[in-house]
Amino acid sequence: MPSPAAVPHRTLVIGGARSGKSAHAERIVADGSDPVRYIATARRHPGDDDFERRIAAHRERRPPTWAVVESADTALPDLLAAPAAPATLIDDLGTWLTVVIDDADAWDEPRGTIAAHAERLTSAVARYAGRLVIVTPEVGQGVVPATSSGRLFRDELGDLNQRIAAACDEVVLVVAGLPLPLK
């Protein structure tokens, strides 16, 4: 078993849609970290039954001892101001970024419009002193989106992923449920 000093305290788990990245991140924090603070970043939309089923599936996997914080807004960096013992899991940066762009009404704005939010989050991750695991979608391996809003999201999330990866001690790519260490 690795010594506590050998365990990275900031881990980014990145992967494509349905790759198993959330389940992998949950296994990381479940290994000796109880209770866990689970920060759910998605904004719910009434009538979106498919999304509600996805949320329910995530809930069913989590132990009842985990404290769930729903933070579908720009306050995510504020939540990282104080570590929650023994671990925090953020799932995920793609849904957080969608909320940030929505709240700024920036879907038709130039790239970089939400850069201050990305920088604030990156700084909060870099300063976080506790165990932190962050889930994010990989957006750079797909087709170029057909819409300007799709390209904006891909570009902004790609930039955010690079910033967060640089701030983390460990980066793991999940493909077909298999974790591949990158850093």
C-alpha positions in Angstrom: 0.0 0.0 0.0 1.4 3.4 -0.9 2.4 5.8 1.8 0.0 8.8 2.3 2.7 11.1 0.8 2.7 9.0 -2.4 -1.1 9.5 -3.0 -1.8 12.4 -5.3 -4.2 14.8 -3.8 -5.6 16.3 -7.0 -6.7 13.9 -9.8 -8.3 14.7 -13.1 -10.3 11.9 -14.7 -10.9 12.5 -18.3 -12.7 10.4 -21.0 -15.3 10.4 -23.7 -19.0 10.0 -23.4 -20.0 6.7 -21.6 -16.3 5.8 -21.1 -16.7 5.0 -17.4 -14.9 8.1 -16.2 -17.5 8.9 -13.4 -17.5 5.3 -12.1 -13.7 5.3 -12.1 -13.6 8.6 -10.2 -16.1 7.2 -7.7 -13.9 4.1 -7.1 -10.9 6.4 -6.5 -12.6 8.3 -3.7 -14.5 5.3 -2.3 -11.1 3.6 -1.5 -10.7 4.6 2.1 -12.5 8.0 1.8 -15.7 8.0 3.8 -17.7 10.2 3.8 -17.1 11.9 0.5 -18.3 15.3 -0.6 -19.8 14.8 -4.1 -20.3 18.0 -6.0 -22.9 17.6 -8.8 -22.5 20.4 -11.3 -25.4 19.7 -13.7 -28.4 22.0 -13.9 -31.6 20.0 -14.1 -34.2 20.8 -16.7 -37.9 20.0 -16.0 -39.2 17.5 -18.5 -35.8 16.1 -19.5 -36.6 12.5 -18.4 -33.4 11.1 -20.1 -31.2 13.4 -18.0 -33.1 12.6 -14.9 -32.5 8.9 -15.5 -28.8 9.6 -15.8 -28.8 11.5 -12.6 -30.7 8.6 -10.9 -28.1 6.1 -12.1 -25.3 8.2 -10.6 -27.2 8.4 -7.3 -27.8 4.7 -7.2 -24.0 4.0 -7.4 -23.1 6.4 -4.6 -23.0 5.2 -1.0 -25.6 6.9 1.3 -22.8 8.3 3.5 -21.6 10.7 0.7 -22.7 14.3 1.1 -24.1 15.6 -2.2 -23.8 19.2 -3.0 -25.7 20.4 -6.1 -23.7 23.3 -7.5 -25.0 24.1 -10.9 -23.6 27.6 -10.9 -20.5 29.6 -10.9 -19.9 29.1 -7.1 -17.9 25.9 -7.7 -14.5 27.7 -6.9 -16.0 29.0 -3.7 -16.9 25.4 -2.6 -13.2 24.6 -3.0 -12.1 27.3 -0.6 -12.2 24.9 2.3 -11.4 21.1 1.9 -14.0 18.7 3.0 -12.5 15.7 4.7 -11.5 13.2 3.6 -12.3 13.7 -0.1 -14.2 15.8 -2.7 -15.4 14.6 -6.1 -16.6 17.0 -8.8 -18.7 15.5 -11.5 -18.2 17.1 -14.0 -16.5 20.1 -15.6 -18.5 19.9 -18.9 -21.9 20.4 -17.2 -20.3 23.2 -15.0 -19.0 24.9 -18.1 -22.4 24.7 -19.8 -24.0 26.4 -16.8 -21.3 29.1 -16.9 -21.8 29.8 -20.6 -25.6 29.8 -20.1 -25.5 32.2 -17.2 -23.2 34.5 -19.1 -25.5 34.3 -22.1 -22.2 33.7 -24.0 -23.1 31.0 -26.6 -22.8 33.6 -29.4 -19.9 35.5 -27.8 -16.2 35.2 -28.8 -14.0 32.5 -27.3 -12.5 33.6 -24.0 -15.6 35.4 -22.8 -15.8 33.1 -19.8 -12.0 32.9 -19.3 -12.2 34.6 -15.9 -14.5 31.8 -14.6 -12.0 29.1 -15.9 -9.1 30.9 -14.3 -10.9 31.2 -11.0 -11.7 27.5 -11.0 -8.2 26.6 -12.0 -6.7 28.7 -9.2 -9.1 27.1 -6.7 -8.1 23.6 -7.8 -4.4 24.5 -7.6 -4.8 25.8 -4.0 -7.0 23.0 -2.8 -5.3 21.3 0.1 -7.5 18.2 0.4 -8.1 15.1 -1.7 -9.8 16.2 -4.9 -11.0 14.1 -7.9 -12.4 15.9 -10.9 -14.3 14.3 -13.8 -14.3 16.0 -17.2 -15.3 15.0 -20.8 -12.6 14.7 -23.4 -13.7 16.8 -26.4 -10.7 16.8 -28.7 -11.1 13.4 -30.3 -14.5 13.9 -32.0 -15.6 15.5 -35.1 -15.6 19.3 -35.4 -19.1 20.4 -34.2 -21.4 21.8 -37.0 -22.6 24.7 -34.9 -20.7 27.7 -33.6 -22.1 27.0 -30.1 -20.8 23.4 -30.3 -17.4 24.7 -31.4 -17.3 27.3 -28.6 -18.1 24.6 -26.0 -15.4 22.2 -27.4 -12.8 25.0 -27.5 -13.6 26.4 -24.1 -13.7 22.9 -22.4 -10.5 21.9 -24.2 -8.8 25.0 -22.8 -10.2 24.4 -19.3 -9.2 20.7 -19.4 -5.6 21.8 -20.2 -5.5 24.3 -17.3 -7.0 21.9 -14.8 -4.7 19.0 -15.9 -1.7 21.3 -15.4 -3.0 22.1 -11.8 -3.5 18.4 -10.9 -1.0 16.0 -9.6 -2.4 13.1 -11.6 -4.4 12.8 -14.8 -6.1 9.5 -15.8 -7.7 8.9 -19.2 -10.6 6.4 -19.1 -11.3 4.5 -22.4 -13.9 1.7 -22.5 -13.8 1.6 -18.7 -10.0 1.2 -18.6 -8.0 3.8 -16.7 -4.8 4.9 -18.5 -2.5 7.1 -16.4 -1.3 10.2 -18.3 0.4 12.1 -15.5 
